């Protein structure tokens, strides 16, 4: 008998975990999930501060790199993506941030019917199990993903909030509610001191069902086509050098491998730009010019200041202090072990004439050694990261060869557009202003990065290029769009154009960048896609 299921889902990350859980709710439907990485047993996945370890761990991280560019002063940047159950939700910074209503209204205005804010909000709510304050017109209470408030505070957090309020930025207790604008504390996917990954929230509970099979260490190598229909997936058991195998899909193949791996897999399957495929010696089975194009990501320089008169996280993770923090965490008490990397947010406008935020600030009473991923400074420090909400610079993801185990070329073209540079400079200047505000007077010693006195546009932009990093929010590489859009890869139902039985459902389908970290929106995409695939009527639009 053939190895056959109704649905084959490629990737057990954010959207893939949701799809596996929702599709397998129908007991008469069989689902197979192929995950290239191992099970999510690594202890550092589940300890919130463990991201410091997983961000560089090849056992659970693809450890991609971007191509060098002028925007990064010729540097190649780390581009971590998860390779385990839960995908990047098992190694990311825990932040739950949906974005703005206008992000999704813009998707709909671009011709993607069904993706307006009123139409996607019910799927955000269905996904979420909000614990804490919030307007239930916007927030979900019963969903699998537990979203909580920060349970640990620090004097520098309070000073940052006070500085922003004094600057005229209002306090906003729920940026995932009616309005995003303001300053406040990040909400996060951490519950009872543990990471809430998509695997923990959706996939593991569903894996008790007999109609769901999850195969780990199963690297998809190609989508199998019979003329114009996807009929299954070839994969390697055990990764590189593993045993070749196939699994067939009676109904659909759903590619949910993420904005880097999904377009690369389509390209290796002969689906993509004809010129690229021919150059790689890959048979062109279905030409789609947009596969791998339209890559977007946030670009994030970090501004670091030395502080005095207060102990920061830098000192609390060493020696006896660390032992105390571990003991607190084990006892279920607030501890640095249970923290996400960014604690306080500012969503604000780069220019007074704007009505909606276009910059995001991310503050923490901690600082990392420059050039040492995950290694804290020896001195007391505080950090504020900055990025432009909606970058206009776009790039690409392209396979380098026909070998699925060769890492792809990833070129986001950071800061290529002038508006991206202008908005980023405004965010950096706002950060410098907040650091030097009266609220920080008892603590602020001097700037560390950029160097004291480096405040001209040229100096700040040079610093951003030389020291900025990827935001790890890759999206857009299989974008959805209406008929006639030459770079659209999927339609509004996430079906690959010109093929039957094949969809893409992950961050790669986003036509533009949401004003947020992409985790929450990707979970929403998985929720909405599951109803489309099951042939269910969409949830009723929200009435606000």
Buried (B, 14 or more C-beta within 10 A) or exposed (E): EEEBBBBBBBBBBBBBBBBBBBBBBEEEBBBBBBBBBBBBEBEBBBBBBBBBBBBBBEEBBBBBBBBEBEBBBEBEBBBBBBBBBBBBBBBBBBBBBBBBBBBBBBBBEBBBEBBBBBBBBBBBBBBBBBBEEBEEEBBBEEBBBBBBBBBBEBBBBEBBBBBBBEBEBEEBEBBBBEBBBBBBBBBBBBBEBBBBBBBBBBBBEBBEBEBBBBBBBBBBBBBBBEEEBBBBBBBBBEBEEBEEBBBBBBBBBBBBBBBBBBBBBBBBBBBBBBEBBEEBEBEBBBBBBBBBBBBBBBBBBBBBBBBEEBEBBBBBBEEEBBEEBBEBBEEEEBBBBBBBBBBBBBBBBBEEEEEBBBBBBBBBBBBBBEEEEBEBBEBBBBBBBBBBBBBBBBBBBBBEEBEBEEBBBBBBBBBBBEBBBBBBBBBBBBBBEBBBBEBBEEBBBEBBBBEEEBEEEEEBBBBBBEBBBBBBBBBBBBBBBEEEBEBBBBBBBBBBBEBBBBBBBBBBBBBBBBBBBBBBBBBBBBBBBBBBBEEEEEBEBBEE
